Amino acid sequence: MARLSYDHRQSQRRKGPSLRVEICTVPSPEVGEYVRRTDQGKLCHLPEWSSMIRRTFGHEVFYLVARKRDLICGVLPLTKVNSRLFGNRMISQAFSNYGGPLVDDVGALGELLNRAFELACEYECPQVEFRNLDLLPYDLVLKEGKVCMFLPLVSDPDEMWRCLKPEIRNRVRKAEKYGLVATSGGQELLGEFYRVWTIRMRQLGTPCYSKNLFRNILETFPKYSRVFLVKLGNIAVGAAFNYSFNGLGQCRWAATRIEFNELAPNTLLYWSAVRHHCLAGDRTFDFGRSTAGSSQYEFKRRWGALPIQLYYQYWTAPGHEFSQVRPECPKYAIGVERWKKLPLWITRLAGPRISCSLP
């Protein structure tokens, strides 16, 4: 593994006049087009995502752009998250499963990372986290505990339906037999999504995000984001918040009312999303992040989804030790159990104050 310099003077000497790294402060159509034409580009790589984070949470963002002879050859979005509970750090990219650098020039990769380390030192962030699909070839701390589950799609929903296992099709039919109905839309469904999702987050002992996060995503990316609901009469019993970008349909947040789980709302919810992304022309459906072998992992695997390794890599500043915030750590266990017992209205009020530091 190569080792990266974090010395700004060494970096300046190395890159020469033809390659420069700048901070983009205003979303640029040129930068957005670069992300869209890059195979690994995700919604979180767009500069508008960084602007949305700053507007929603007040976090400072740095959008790095590498240019060679004035042509863009790489980008790296960074979010600086300050927290009394969890420490100060930079993340690429915050509030997303994905991130890290996008480059089409070998020299740009090292320069983007070195600039990130310089910023981390300048702003006293002892750690930088990269959420990659491809392993960065450098001497960084590596965590491989999570995978995303990818299901190949076809454009014809009927053909997609025939590709599913009989047990999945039977559970969809079961949900419809009991009167569950799937629908999708935008801002008009946000309230019902948020009610279902925050109920489930409280049951899991996880602080919820502010509704403003979802509202701002829908407002910033109206063509790319969508809410899915499953309802029994007037009651929303399942909800999901999805993206569609660069051929990838992504289920980012989803939840069901567990008292209705016997009616299989989760299976109908995911089928309605898969069907939508087939019709939208997406090539792959991302069921979201899971721990290999978990119940969520097994549910997604039964759809025919394949595990795609996530490579989360960390740079730690000299003089600091690597540390990672993990909700399953014993020191957080008491807090998780207490959170589950709080009234729902309190978790909706207090959750966003905590979760803004858990990106």
C-alpha positions as CSV (number, residue, x, y, z in Angstrom):
1,M,0.0,0.0,0.0
2,A,1.2,3.5,-0.8
3,R,1.6,6.0,1.9
4,L,0.2,9.5,1.4
5,S,1.9,12.7,2.5
6,Y,0.0,15.1,4.7
7,D,2.7,17.9,4.3
8,H,1.2,20.8,2.4
9,R,4.6,21.9,1.2
10,Q,5.5,18.5,-0.2
11,S,2.1,18.3,-2.0
12,Q,2.6,21.7,-3.6
13,R,6.1,20.7,-4.9
14,R,4.8,17.4,-6.3
15,K,1.7,18.3,-8.3
16,G,3.3,20.8,-10.6
17,P,1.6,23.5,-12.7
18,S,-0.7,21.3,-14.8
19,L,-2.7,19.8,-11.9
20,R,-4.5,21.9,-9.3
21,V,-7.1,21.2,-6.6
22,E,-9.6,23.9,-5.8
23,I,-12.6,24.2,-3.5
24,C,-15.9,24.7,-5.3
25,T,-18.1,26.9,-3.2
26,V,-21.2,27.2,-5.5
27,P,-22.8,24.2,-7.3
28,S,-21.5,24.2,-10.9
29,P,-23.2,22.6,-13.9
30,E,-19.8,21.6,-15.2
31,V,-19.0,19.7,-12.0
32,G,-22.5,18.1,-11.9
33,E,-22.0,16.9,-15.5
34,Y,-18.7,15.3,-14.5
35,V,-20.4,13.3,-11.7
36,R,-23.2,12.2,-14.0
37,R,-20.9,10.8,-16.7
38,T,-18.7,9.0,-14.1
39,D,-19.9,5.3,-13.6
40,Q,-19.4,5.4,-9.9
41,G,-21.0,8.8,-9.4
42,K,-23.7,8.8,-6.8
43,L,-26.3,11.4,-5.8
44,C,-24.1,12.3,-2.8
45,H,-21.2,13.2,-5.1
46,L,-23.1,16.1,-6.6
47,P,-22.2,19.5,-5.2
48,E,-25.9,20.1,-4.5
49,W,-25.7,17.3,-1.9
50,S,-23.1,19.2,0.0
51,S,-25.1,22.4,-0.2
52,M,-28.1,20.5,1.0
53,I,-26.2,19.2,4.0
54,R,-25.0,22.7,4.9
55,R,-28.5,24.1,4.6
56,T,-30.1,21.3,6.7
57,F,-27.5,20.8,9.5
58,G,-25.2,23.8,9.4
59,H,-22.2,21.6,8.9
60,E,-19.2,23.1,7.0
61,V,-18.6,21.5,3.6
62,F,-15.7,21.4,1.3
63,Y,-16.2,20.3,-2.3
64,L,-12.8,19.6,-3.9
65,V,-12.3,19.7,-7.6
66,A,-9.1,18.6,-9.4
67,R,-8.3,20.2,-12.8
68,K,-5.7,19.3,-15.3
69,R,-5.2,22.0,-17.9
70,D,-8.5,23.4,-16.8
71,L,-10.4,20.2,-17.4
72,I,-12.0,18.4,-14.4
73,C,-10.3,15.1,-13.7
74,G,-11.6,14.4,-10.2
75,V,-13.9,15.5,-7.3
76,L,-14.0,14.8,-3.6
77,P,-16.9,16.0,-1.4
78,L,-16.2,16.4,2.3
79,T,-18.3,17.3,5.3
80,K,-16.9,18.5,8.6
81,V,-18.9,17.2,11.5
82,N,-18.3,18.6,15.0
83,S,-19.7,16.8,18.0
84,R,-19.0,17.0,21.7
85,L,-20.2,13.4,22.0
86,F,-18.5,11.8,19.0
87,G,-15.6,14.1,18.3
88,N,-14.7,16.1,15.2
89,R,-14.1,14.5,11.8
90,M,-14.4,14.9,8.1
91,I,-16.6,12.5,6.1
92,S,-16.9,11.7,2.4
93,Q,-19.9,11.7,2.2
94,A,-22.0,12.5,5.2
95,F,-25.6,11.2,5.5
96,S,-25.0,8.7,2.7
97,N,-23.8,5.1,2.4
98,Y,-21.4,6.2,-0.3
99,G,-18.8,8.8,-1.0
100,G,-15.0,9.0,-1.5
101,P,-13.2,10.4,-4.5
102,L,-14.3,10.2,-8.2
103,V,-11.3,10.5,-10.5
104,D,-10.2,9.7,-14.1
105,D,-6.6,10.7,-13.6
106,V,-4.2,8.8,-11.4
107,G,-2.4,11.9,-10.3
108,A,-5.6,13.6,-9.2
109,L,-6.4,10.9,-6.6
110,G,-3.4,11.5,-4.4
111,E,-3.7,15.2,-4.7
112,L,-7.4,15.2,-3.7
113,L,-6.7,13.1,-0.7
114,N,-3.7,15.1,0.4
115,R,-5.8,18.3,0.1
116,A,-8.4,16.6,2.3
117,F,-5.8,15.8,4.9
118,E,-4.5,19.3,4.8
119,L,-8.0,20.7,5.5
120,A,-8.5,18.2,8.3
121,C,-5.3,19.4,10.0
122,E,-6.2,23.0,9.4
123,Y,-9.7,22.6,11.0
124,E,-8.4,20.3,13.8
125,C,-10.3,17.2,12.6
126,P,-8.1,14.2,13.6
127,Q,-9.9,11.8,11.3
128,V,-11.1,11.6,7.7
129,E,-13.5,8.9,6.6
130,F,-14.0,7.7,3.0
131,R,-17.1,5.6,2.1
132,N,-15.9,3.8,-1.0
133,L,-17.1,1.1,-3.3
134,D,-13.6,0.7,-4.6
135,L,-10.7,0.2,-2.3
136,L,-8.3,3.2,-2.2
137,P,-4.8,1.9,-2.8
138,Y,-3.2,3.6,0.2
139,D,-2.2,2.8,3.7
140,L,-5.4,3.7,5.5
141,V,-7.4,2.0,8.3
142,L,-10.0,-0.3,6.6
143,K,-13.4,-1.4,7.9
144,E,-15.3,-4.0,5.8
145,G,-18.2,-4.8,8.1
146,K,-21.0,-3.6,5.8
147,V,-22.2,-4.5,2.3
148,C,-24.9,-3.1,0.0
149,M,-27.3,-5.5,-1.7
150,F,-27.6,-5.0,-5.4
151,L,-30.4,-6.5,-7.6
152,P,-30.0,-6.4,-11.4
153,L,-33.1,-4.9,-13.1
154,V,-34.7,-5.4,-16.4
155,S,-36.9,-2.7,-18.1
156,D,-40.0,-4.9,-18.2
157,P,-41.6,-5.2,-14.7
158,D,-43.5,-8.4,-15.8
159,E,-40.2,-10.0,-16.7
160,M,-38.7,-8.8,-13.4
161,W,-41.7,-10.3,-11.6
162,R,-41.1,-13.7,-13.2
163,C,-37.4,-13.6,-12.1
164,L,-38.4,-13.3,-8.4
165,K,-38.6,-16.4,-6.2
166,P,-42.1,-17.8,-5.6
167,E,-41.9,-17.0,-1.9
168,I,-41.5,-13.3,-2.8
169,R,-44.3,-13.3,-5.3
170,N,-46.6,-15.1,-2.8
171,R,-45.9,-12.5,-0.1
172,V,-46.7,-9.7,-2.5
173,R,-50.0,-11.5,-3.3
174,K,-50.7,-12.0,0.4
175,A,-50.3,-8.3,1.1
176,E,-52.6,-7.4,-1.8
177,K,-55.1,-10.0,-0.7
178,Y,-55.4,-8.4,2.8
179,G,-56.1,-5.0,1.1
180,L,-52.7,-3.4,1.3
181,V,-52.1,-0.8,-1.5
182,A,-48.8,0.7,-2.6
183,T,-48.4,4.2,-3.8
184,S,-45.5,6.7,-4.4
185,G,-45.0,10.4,-4.8
186,G,-43.1,13.4,-3.4
187,Q,-43.7,16.1,-0.8
188,E,-47.3,15.2,-0.4
189,L,-46.4,11.8,1.1
190,L,-43.5,13.1,3.4
191,G,-45.6,13.4,6.5
192,E,-46.9,9.8,6.4
193,F,-43.4,8.5,5.6
194,Y,-41.9,10.4,8.5
195,R,-44.5,9.1,11.0
196,V,-43.9,5.4,10.0
197,W,-40.1,5.9,10.0
198,T,-39.8,7.7,13.3
199,I,-42.0,5.1,15.0
200,R,-39.6,2.3,13.9
201,M,-36.5,4.3,14.8
202,R,-37.7,4.7,18.3
203,Q,-38.4,1.0,18.5
204,L,-34.8,0.4,17.4
205,G,-33.4,2.9,19.9
206,T,-32.0,5.1,17.1
207,P,-32.3,8.9,17.1
208,C,-34.2,10.1,14.1
209,Y,-33.2,12.7,11.6
210,S,-35.1,15.9,11.3
211,K,-38.0,15.9,8.7
212,N,-36.1,18.8,7.1
213,L,-33.5,16.4,5.8
214,F,-36.1,14.6,3.7
215,R,-37.9,17.7,2.7
216,N,-34.6,19.3,1.6
217,I,-33.6,16.2,-0.4
218,L,-37.0,16.2,-2.2
219,E,-36.7,20.0,-2.9
220,T,-33.1,19.8,-4.1
221,F,-33.5,16.6,-6.1
222,P,-37.1,16.4,-7.3
223,K,-36.2,14.3,-10.3
224,Y,-34.1,11.9,-8.4
225,S,-35.9,11.3,-5.1
226,R,-39.2,9.6,-4.3
227,V,-41.4,8.4,-1.4
228,F,-43.1,5.0,-1.4
229,L,-45.9,4.1,0.9
230,V,-47.9,0.9,1.6
231,K,-51.3,1.7,3.2
232,L,-54.1,-0.4,4.8
233,G,-57.1,1.9,4.3
234,N,-56.1,5.3,5.6
235,I,-53.2,3.9,7.7
236,A,-49.6,4.0,6.4
237,V,-48.0,0.7,7.4
238,G,-44.8,0.8,5.4
239,A,-42.7,3.6,4.0
240,A,-39.5,4.1,2.0
241,F,-37.4,7.0,0.7
242,N,-35.6,6.3,-2.5
243,Y,-33.1,7.8,-5.0
244,S,-32.6,7.2,-8.7
245,F,-29.3,8.3,-10.2
246,N,-26.9,7.1,-12.8
247,G,-28.9,3.9,-13.4
248,L,-29.0,3.0,-9.7
249,G,-32.3,2.9,-7.8
250,Q,-31.4,3.2,-4.1
251,C,-33.6,2.5,-1.1
252,R,-32.0,4.8,1.4
253,W,-34.5,4.7,4.4
254,A,-37.4,2.2,4.9
255,A,-39.6,1.1,7.8
256,T,-42.8,-0.8,8.5
257,R,-45.2,-0.8,11.4
258,I,-44.3,-4.1,13.1
259,E,-47.8,-4.7,14.3
260,F,-48.8,-5.2,10.6
261,N,-45.8,-7.3,9.6
262,E,-48.0,-10.5,9.3
263,L,-49.6,-8.8,6.3
264,A,-46.2,-8.6,4.5
265,P,-46.1,-4.8,4.0
266,N,-42.3,-4.8,3.6
267,T,-42.4,-7.2,0.6
268,L,-45.1,-5.1,-1.2
269,L,-43.2,-2.0,-0.4
270,Y,-40.0,-3.2,-2.0
271,W,-41.8,-4.7,-5.0
272,S,-43.5,-1.4,-5.7
273,A,-40.1,0.3,-5.6
274,V,-38.4,-2.3,-7.7
275,R,-41.2,-2.1,-10.3
276,H,-40.9,1.7,-10.3
277,H,-37.1,1.6,-10.9
278,C,-37.6,-0.9,-13.7
279,L,-39.9,1.5,-15.5
280,A,-37.6,4.4,-14.8
281,G,-34.8,2.6,-16.7
282,D,-32.5,2.0,-13.8
283,R,-30.2,-1.0,-14.3
284,T,-29.7,-1.9,-10.6
285,F,-31.7,-1.7,-7.4
286,D,-29.8,-1.1,-4.2
287,F,-31.7,-2.5,-1.2
288,G,-29.4,-0.5,1.1
289,R,-26.6,-1.2,3.6
290,S,-26.6,-4.4,5.7
291,T,-24.3,-6.5,7.9
292,A,-23.6,-9.8,6.2
293,G,-25.6,-12.6,7.8
294,S,-28.1,-10.3,9.5
295,S,-31.9,-10.8,9.2
296,Q,-32.0,-7.7,6.9
297,Y,-29.2,-9.3,4.7
298,E,-31.1,-12.5,4.4
299,F,-34.4,-10.8,3.5
300,K,-32.6,-8.9,0.7
301,R,-30.7,-12.0,-0.5
302,R,-34.0,-13.8,-1.0
303,W,-34.9,-11.3,-3.6
304,G,-31.8,-12.3,-5.6
305,A,-29.7,-9.3,-4.5
306,L,-26.0,-9.8,-4.4
307,P,-23.7,-8.4,-1.7
308,I,-21.4,-5.5,-2.8
309,Q,-18.5,-4.9,-0.4
310,L,-18.3,-1.4,1.1
311,Y,-14.8,-0.2,1.9
312,Y,-14.8,2.4,4.6
313,Q,-11.3,3.8,5.0
314,Y,-9.9,6.2,7.5
315,W,-7.0,8.5,7.7
316,T,-5.9,9.6,11.2
317,A,-3.8,12.6,11.8
318,P,-0.3,12.2,13.3
319,G,-0.4,12.0,17.1
320,H,-4.0,10.6,17.2
321,E,-5.4,7.1,17.5
322,F,-8.1,5.7,15.2
323,S,-11.5,5.7,16.9
324,Q,-14.9,4.9,15.4
325,V,-18.4,5.7,16.6
326,R,-20.4,2.4,16.8
327,P,-23.9,2.4,18.2
328,E,-23.5,-1.3,19.3
329,C,-20.6,-0.4,21.6
330,P,-21.4,-1.3,25.2
331,K,-21.1,2.3,26.4
332,Y,-24.0,3.2,24.2
333,A,-26.2,0.2,25.1
334,I,-27.9,1.8,28.1
335,G,-28.7,4.9,26.1
336,V,-30.2,2.8,23.3
337,E,-32.5,0.9,25.8
338,R,-33.6,4.1,27.5
339,W,-34.4,5.7,24.1
340,K,-36.7,2.9,23.2
341,K,-38.8,3.7,26.3
342,L,-39.2,7.4,25.7
343,P,-42.5,8.8,24.4
344,L,-42.5,9.1,20.6
345,W,-43.0,12.9,20.7
346,I,-39.8,13.3,22.7
347,T,-37.8,11.2,20.3
348,R,-39.0,13.3,17.4
349,L,-38.1,16.4,19.2
350,A,-34.7,15.3,20.7
351,G,-33.6,12.9,18.0
352,P,-32.6,15.5,15.4
353,R,-30.3,17.2,17.9
354,I,-28.3,14.0,18.3
355,S,-28.5,12.5,14.8
356,C,-27.0,15.6,13.1
357,S,-23.7,14.3,14.6
358,L,-24.4,10.7,13.3
359,P,-24.0,11.1,9.6
